[in-house]
Amino acid sequence: MRDYRFCVALRRADGALDEPVHEELITAEDGTSAIALAKAIDVDMLRLRANAVYLVDPQGYVVWSLRLADVSDVSA
């Protein structure tokens, strides 16, 4: 089993990510299993003022990500 970091952050218009506003540790057998677990996490993106989620593998690489393209006022 390996540990993956599930991160929630604000993705700026230029594509840059701010520091995560929320993180959770996911322990999974492999990347596919970790992604499935990440997809099941319920996150209140508006409350966190974030528009992106991503999963970081044990080596520090982003292995999966999603963003809310239509949230324009999360940084207000």
N, C-alpha and C positions, 0 to 999 in steps of 0.2 A: 504494500500500500504506500502511496505517495501523497504528499500534501500539495494542494493547489490553492492559490489565493483568488477569491472572487472579489472583485473591486467595483465600486460604483463611483463615478466621477463626472465632472462637468467637462464636456468636449467643446472647445471654443470653435468659432466659425472657421479659423485657420487650420483646424484639425488637431491642435495641441490639446493635450489632456492636463487638467489641473490635478493636484494631489487627490487621492481617493478620499471621499467623504464618508465612506463605509467600506469595511472589509470583513469577509468571513473566510474561515479556513475550511476547505473541502478535502476530505481524505478519500481517495479513490484508487482503484487498482490500475487505471490507465486514463489517458486523456479523454477517450470516448465516454467513459463512465463519469468522469469529472464534469464534462460538458453537459451530460444529461442531468446531473445533480444541480449544476448551475442554472440550467433552464427552469428548474422547479422552484427556485428561490423567489419568494414574493418580496419585492422591494417597492416602496413608495417613492418613486423618482421625483415627483413634484415636491414632496415634503423635504427630501434631501437636496433639492435644487440641483439635480443632476440629469444628464441625458445620455449617459453611456455606461455600459457594464462590460467588464472583460475578465478573462480568466488567465492567470499566470501560472505556468508550470514550475516544477521544482528547480529548473535551471534558470528561471527568470524570464522566459519567453512568453509573450502573449500567444495563447493557443486558440482563443475564441473571443469574439466581441460582438456587441450589438449597440446601436445608438437610436435614440428617438429623434428622427429628422424633423419632426414638426413642432418641437418644443422650442419656442424662440425667446421666452421671457424668463428662463430659469435663473439667469444671472442678475435679474432686476432686484 
